[in-house]
Amino acid sequence: MIRLILPLAMIIIGLTGVLSVTHNVAHAQDSIRAATKYGGSSAAVPDKKQATEGEGWDNVWKNMKTSFSLPLSDFAKKKSVFDGFSGNITFWYPLARLANPDQTSAGGVTGASQGPPPNDMLFYASLYYFPVGYWFVNFSLFQYVSRAEALSWQPDFTYSFGYSDWHPYTFSLIYGNYGGNKFVPNVSKGESVTRFGEGTLSLGWKFPAPQFLENVLAWNPSSGVSHQVNLNLTPNYYDVGTQSLQSWKTSLSLQTRYTVYQYFYLLCTLYYYPNATQQQWWDPDFTYGVGYYDWHSGTISVQYNNYSGNRFPWRTTHENTGRLIDGILTISWNFTL
C-alpha cells in the first residue's frame, strides 16, 4: 500500500503547480535561462513558445497543443547538412568496480540483453540529430576500458528516437533501447545485434513545481524545480525468477529536477510498478543524481548518478546495489556540429 500511495501523492502535489504558478517569459534571453532552469538539452534554442509557467490554463493549453508538432519549414532554415546534430563524449567511471561481476545474474547463457548498468570504466560517444522541431534520433557507441568483451547485457551501442521538448506542459514520446546490443553477437551465448521488442516506450508530460516550492528553493532567477511523469512500457523483458522472457513490463515514474544555481542541479526519480512481480533486482525504486551540466557546445559537465537497484528503507536491496558507492561518475564534453 505504501508503494502505491507515495508515488501517487507526489504526483498529486506536483500537479497543484499547474494552477498556482505565475511566471511569464517573453524574451530570448529569458528563454535561454528557462532552458537551464528546466533542464534544457543541447538542442534547446530560444523560440516563441512560453518557456515557463505562463499565465494560467490558456498558456498551459497552448504549450500542450504544440506537443508532437512537425514544423517542416525547419528544413528550409538549415544552414548545412550538419545543422541539427549535437552530442557528447563521456567518460563513465563506476565508483565500485566489480572484478568478477555475476555473469548469470541477468541471464547468463541465455544471453539476456537486460541487466544492471555497466560496472566497468568506459567511454561512450553519443550523437543526436534533430531534423525538425523537437523530433530526434540518437545513437551511442561504447568502448570498455578494463574489459576486452562486454557482458551479454552490456551494450556495444544504444539507440533511441522520438519527440522530447524541454518546455513545461509538453508531452514526450520516446523509444529507447539501452540493452545488450552487439555489433558482433556471440551466438553461442544467445546474443543478438539488437532485440527491438526489449526496448522501452515512454510517454511523458513535463510540468513545473508549485509556486510556494519555487519561492522556498529559489536562490536566484536561474533556480527552479520541474517535474516529469512517465508511463514506461517494455514489450518483452527478462524475468530472473522464471529465467524467461515475459511480456509488457509496466512502470510509472516521477522525476524531480532542482536547478540549484545556473547549471548545478539535483535530480531524483521515483518508480512504481503496478505489477510488483515485474520489477527485477536491478530495476530501482528510485534513482538520484547531482552535478554540473551545461548543454552549450564546447562545455564540460561533471555528474554523479546512481542507477543501481536502489530500494526504499523498508525493502530488501540486492547485493552490491543501493549504496552511495554504487553510483557512476561521468565527465562529458558537449559539442554541436
N, C-alpha and C positions, 0 to 999 in steps of 0.2 A: 504493500500500500504506500509506503514512504517513497519507493522508487517511482511511483506514478504521480504522487502529489507534488514532490519537489520540482521536477521539470515543468509541470503544468502551472504551478504557482509562479515560477519565474517568468514564464511566457505571459501570463495574465498581467503581472506587474509591469513588464516591459511594454505591453500593448497600451497601457494607460498613457504612455508618452504620446500616442497619436493625437490625443485631444488637448494635451497640456503644454505644447511647445509653441514658441512664438518667433523664433529667429527668421530672418529673411536675408538672402544673399543675392545680389544683383550684378556685381561687377566681376570681371575675370580674376582679379587678384584674390577676392574672397572665395571664388570658386576653387582656386588652387589650394587655398588654406583649408577649405572644406574637404578636398580630396585627401589631405593629410589627416584631418580630424576623423574622417570616416574610413580611413584605410584604403585610399585610392591606390590602384595599381600603376605600373609603369605606363599603361595605356591611358591613364586618366588625363583628360585635357579640359580646359575651360570650355563651357558651352552655355546655352541659354536656359538649360534645364535648372530648376531650383535645386541648389546643392545642399541645402539644409532643411530644417523642419517646416518652413513655409508659414502660411497664414491660415491654417485650419484645413478642413476637408477638401476645399477646392484645389489646393496645391498638392495634397496627398493624392487625390484622384488624378491630377494632371501627371504626376510622376508615374503612377501605376499604369496609366494608359500608354506611356512611352515604352514600357517593357516589351521586348521582342520586336521592336521597330526595325525595319530594314531600309535604311536610307541609301538607296542605290546611287544617289548623287555623290556619295563619298568616293566612288571610283574616279570620278572626274577631277576630284580635288587632290588626288595623289600626285606627288612631285616626281616619284620614281617607282620602279617595281619593288623597291625595298621599303617604301613607305608603309608603315603599319606593322613592321617587325620590331620586336623587342625581346629581351631575355636576360639571363644572368648565368654566371659561372660560380658555382658554390662548392666550398669545402665542407664536408659533413664529418663531424667528429663525435662519436658516442663517448660519453664520459665514463661509462662502464663497459669496456670491451670484453666480450666473451671469447676465450681462446678456442673453445670447442663447443659452439652452440649446438643444441639438441636438434639433430637432423630429422628426427622423427616427430618432433613436437607439432609440426604443421603439415604432416602427411608423409614424410619420409619417402619410401619407394614409390608412392603414388604420384610423386612429382607435383604435389599441391602448389598452386600458384598463389595461395593466400597464406599469410602468416604475419609475424611481428615485423616492425621496421628493421631495416638493415642495421646490424650491430658491428659494422666494420667501418674503418675510415674509407672514405670515397670522395671522388669529385663527380659532380654532375653538371652538365650544361643544358639549360632549358631555353627553348625558343618559342615565342608566342607570335602569332600573326592575327591581326585584327583587320579583316578585309573591308567590312562595313560596320559602322556603329560599334556596338559592344559585343558583336559576334566574334568568336575567336577559335583558333585551333592551337594546340600546344603539343610539343614533342620534346622529351628529355632523354639524354644519354647518360649512362652511369659507368664509371670506371672505378673499380675497387682497388684500394692501395695495398691492403695487407692480405688479400686472398686472391689466389690465381683464378678461382672459379666461384662465382656466386652460388649460394644455396638455391634450391629449387624455387622458393618463393621470393627470392631477392631478384629484382629486375635488372636486365641489361638496358631496358628502355621503358618509358611510360608515355602515355598519351591521353589527351583529353580534348573536348571541344564542346561548344555550346554558347550560351549567352550569359554574360555577367556584367552588370552595370553597378558601379560603386555608389551611385546616388541612393539616399534613403527612399523608402516607399517604392522600390522597384523589385520586380521578380527576377529570378535567375533560373536557368535550367542547364545543368552541366552533366555530361557523361565523362567519367574518368576511369581509366584502367591503370592501376598502380601496382599490380601483382607481378608474378614471376614471368614477365615477357622475356623471351630469349631470342637472340639473333641466330644462334646455333643450338637448338634444344637437344638435350640428351634424351633420346627416345627410350633408352633402357630405364630411365627414371620416370618416364611418363611426362616429361616436359613438352611444352609446345611453344611455338613462336608467340602466340597470344591466344587467350580464351575470351572472346568478346563478351560472352554471357556472364563472365565473372567480374566484369566492370560494374561500377555503381552509378546509377542515375539519381541526381539530386535536384529537387525543386525547392528553391529558397525564396525568402522575402526579407528585405532589409528594412529596419525601422530604428529611429533614434530612441534614446532613453527618455524617461520623464524629465520635465524641466527642473524639478526640485533636485534630482540627482545630478543633472548637468551643473546646476548652480553650486552644489556642495563640492563637486570634484574639479571644477574649472579653475585651473591655476592661471591660465591666460587664454586669449582668444583661440589658440590652437588646440586647447584641451577639449575633450569631448568623449561621450560614451555612445556607442552604437551597438545594435543587435542584429543578428540574422538567425532566422529559424528555418530549418531544412527538413524535408521528408526525403529519406535516403532509401533506395531500393536496389538490391543486388539480385538479379535473376537466378544465378547459380552460385552457391557458396559452399565451402568445405566445412563439414562438421566433424570436429575432432572426436566427439563421443561415439558416433557411428562409423567414423572413418569413411565417409562417403559424401558425395555431392547432394545437397538439398536445394530447395527452391525458395526464392523470394525472401531473403533476409530483409527485414524492415526495421528502420530506426528513425527516431526523431532527434534532432539536435538543436541546441540553442547556444549560439556563440555571442559572447560579450567582449567587445574591444574597448579598452580605455586608453585613449591617447593622453599621456601624462603631460608632455610638452613637445611640441613640434613632431619629431619622428621617434620619440621614445614612447613605448606602449606596453600595456599588459593585456593578456588575452586568456580567455577561459571558455571552454566549450563543454556543455553537459549533454549526455546521450541518454535516451530512453528507448528500450527495446520492448515493443508490445508483446512479443513472444520471447520470454526470457531465455528459453532454451536455444534460441538462435545466436545468442551472444557467445563468442569464443573467448578463450582466455586472453587473447591479445586485443580484443575489442574493448576499449576503455569505457568506464562510466563517465570519465571526464578527461580532458587534456588541458594543458596550460602552457603559456609562453610569456617571455619578456624579452625586450631587446630594443635595438635601434634599427629602423627600417626606412630608408629613403628610396623612393621609387624613381627618382630622377636618373637620367642616363649618366654614366661615369662615376657613380657613387658607390661606396662600400657600406654594407649593412652587417651587423653582428646580432645574432639572435640565439636564444635558448628556448627549445621547445621540448615538451615531454609528451610523446605519443604512446608511451608504453601502456600496458593493461592496467591503468590506474583504477582503483576501486574506492568507493566511499568507505568511511571508517568502519561501518557495521558489516562490511563484506570481506570475504577472504581474497587476498591477492595471490596471483601465481608467482612462482619463484622468479627472481631477477626482473620483476616489474613493479611499478608503483612507487619507486623510490626517487628522490631528487636526482640521484646519480644515474638513474636510468634514462635521463634526458639526453638531448642532442644539441651540441653547439655547432652553429653554422656561420661561416663567413662568406659573403657573396658580393660579387661585383655586378652591378646592373648596367645594361647598355641598350641603346636604341640604334637601329641601322638607318 
